[in-house]
Amino acid sequence: MTRGSAVIKIGTSSVTNEVGGVDYDVLVNVAADVVALRDDGWTVVVVTSGAITAGWADVGGGRRRPTDAATLQAVSAVGQPLLMHAWRNAFQEAGATVGQVLLAPLDFSHRGQYLHARGTLEALADLHVIAIVNENDAVADEEIRFGDNDRLAALVANLVGATHLVLLTDTDGLLTADPRLDPTATLIEEVSAIDATIEELAGRSRSGVGSGGMSSKLAAARMATWSGVTTVIAAARVAHPVKRALGAGPGAGTTFHARTDRLPARKAWIAFAVASRGTLEINQGAMQALEHHGRSLLRVGVVGYDGGFVEGDAVEIVGPDREVLAKGLVRVSADSFADGDDVVVHRDDLVLLRRP
């Protein structure tokens, strides 16, 4: 196996058992594989879910899981140390030390924080410590409302310049149909490009305890492959789940091949890590200039805009068909749009999100 760097994400339905407690055997199997990879020269980061589910198993008393943000934050605060204690013990059995890294959207949205987070993960790797990453659910409700750890894992993969992203879950990978409805469903072992046909195959979370599901894993795979990261969706509850997924043997999961024309790190940050604060609608001429000639977006090409964006914010750029074709950092604010710089989004700060 070629040495590289990998982000391993394991979902809530795999980290926890049927009553919501931490499934220690799964953690031990993952830890053993991760340490073996590290000892073979790989750099590995683990992204874990399960804090809210583990916390509710501890304090919920068998009641129905809550849905309000304040209670979920409190429950996450209970579950986080339980989850980390289990990971610490699992990695101790494999002879490794772990370090906890809690990340929030702010850490990805602001370039300075983004680079600081990268430095922390790199320093942990230099110390031969396995980083265990989770969303900072206890203090930021945005993750609970909108986030999922599949997306977080893809962002971390881009952050650390990983070569591989492995999404471990409770299915064998992407299937041709929902096996609960179609017993003839089979595994799709390779995907060269994520198109509408592939997206139609994704369903909702089967377990009911995670925030993701196959659709979020496809979104994460798209983000990662655009950044040049080979992505694998594979089963968690098998022998040597990480080694098996990276080995890419028959039946080992679904492999999404990285794009050959990968986005540079900064443009991948613009495309996927920064939240959009508005929308610019452009005319046909501007769309041609962006898609076919690599030009900057000029004010004359913008026919409408909305949102409260300010200079430096990210905005989505839509064409006459109202489909998103690009994303970029604006040089003008919404309040002074008519009087601002003629260059609304410079080509160095613009990322095309579809192929012309």
Secondary structure as GFF3:
##gff-version 3
##sequence-region A 1 356
A	DSSP	beta_strand	5	10	.	.	.	ID=ss1
A	DSSP	alpha_helix	12	15	.	.	.	ID=ss2
A	DSSP	alpha_helix	24	39	.	.	.	ID=ss3
A	DSSP	beta_strand	43	48	.	.	.	ID=ss4
A	DSSP	alpha_helix	51	59	.	.	.	ID=ss5
A	DSSP	alpha_helix	69	93	.	.	.	ID=ss6
A	DSSP	beta_strand	97	103	.	.	.	ID=ss7
A	DSSP	alpha_helix	105	109	.	.	.	ID=ss8
A	DSSP	alpha_helix	111	126	.	.	.	ID=ss9
A	DSSP	beta_strand	129	135	.	.	.	ID=ss10
A	DSSP	alpha_helix	141	146	.	.	.	ID=ss11
A	DSSP	alpha_helix	149	159	.	.	.	ID=ss12
A	DSSP	beta_strand	164	169	.	.	.	ID=ss13
A	DSSP	beta_strand	190	191	.	.	.	ID=ss14
A	DSSP	alpha_helix	196	200	.	.	.	ID=ss15
A	DSSP	alpha_helix	214	226	.	.	.	ID=ss16
A	DSSP	beta_strand	230	235	.	.	.	ID=ss17
A	DSSP	alpha_helix	241	247	.	.	.	ID=ss18
A	DSSP	beta_strand	254	256	.	.	.	ID=ss19
A	DSSP	alpha_helix	265	268	.	.	.	ID=ss20
A	DSSP	pi_helix	269	273	.	.	.	ID=ss21
A	DSSP	beta_strand	276	282	.	.	.	ID=ss22
A	DSSP	alpha_helix	284	293	.	.	.	ID=ss23
A	DSSP	beta_strand	297	298	.	.	.	ID=ss24
A	DSSP	three_ten_helix	299	301	.	.	.	ID=ss25
A	DSSP	beta_strand	302	306	.	.	.	ID=ss26
A	DSSP	beta_strand	314	318	.	.	.	ID=ss27
A	DSSP	beta_strand	324	329	.	.	.	ID=ss28
A	DSSP	three_ten_helix	337	339	.	.	.	ID=ss29
A	DSSP	beta_strand	343	345	.	.	.	ID=ss30
A	DSSP	three_ten_helix	347	349	.	.	.	ID=ss31
A	DSSP	beta_strand	350	352	.	.	.	ID=ss32
###
